[in-house]
Amino acid sequence: MFQIALDILTKQEAKELLTPKMLNTVDIVEIGTPLIIRYGLSIVEQIKDWIKGDKILFADTKIADAGHWETCEAISSGANMVSVLAGASFNTLEEVRDATQLNQAKMVVDIIDLSLSDESKIKFINTLNPDYLCIHLATDVVKKGGSLLEFSRQLSFVSSRRLPLMVAGGIHPQNLLDILKNIQPAVVVAGSSITKASDPELEAQNMRRIIDETILY
Ligand SMILES: O=C([C@H](O)CO)[C@H](O)[C@H](O)COP(=O)(O)O
């Protein structure tokens, strides 16, 4: 699947990006953490209202604590999918799992730059059986020239993975094929490569074509 991430934008810019063509090109609309920080969870409700379709809405909440409460808040704002940090406590991860299951929503565990060298943590995450494990290179690392592919090579669990993977962080048409071939993700996330492109619809369509032609998932 293909996901657009709406991050460091204004409400108006986010709205302008969500054209019918864009919505036909992507499977999931991510309301990024920066947008939630800027406008609160009410932005999820607004986007749900604008797009008026059955798109999956992913609130990138990056929950670190208060798992049940924060998950329920995001879901009641209209999100079908929420994220929790892999670095959160076992109890928090479990609360997010229970709250998403209870509400038929999806759970993403975001490892954001955590090596997960802690075997007991990765084993525990596997037992929770989240919908996706997100291999995520932080924006601040991407800015300094970091590579998602190199990062993923340091993660021993990628080859022995048991969970569907989501990939995020600096993905653009030029590195997409390598990422697809080497990681074989279930979900590809693209934020700034689309939102900052001179023609966002065309950029998204290019990436969609590469994904569809590769069909690894
Ligand atoms: O989740 C994200 C990041 O933590 C900022 O909130 C981004 O959506 C994700 O990293 C994708 O961003 P791009 O590198 O701009 O594609």
The ligand as an ORCA input file, in Angstrom:
! r2SCAN-3c Opt
* xyz 0 1
  O       6.564     10.369     10.561
  C       7.227     11.223     10.038
  C       8.195     12.060     10.805
  O       8.401     11.486     12.074
  C       7.711     13.484     11.002
  O       6.519     13.454     11.733
  C       7.145     11.424      8.558
  O       5.821     11.334      8.131
  C       7.975     10.358      7.852
  O       9.271     10.389      8.367
  C       8.008     10.536      6.347
  O       8.568     11.776      6.048
  P       9.392     12.090      4.729
  O      10.832     11.801      4.991
  O       9.143     13.537      4.488
  O       8.865     11.218      3.631
*
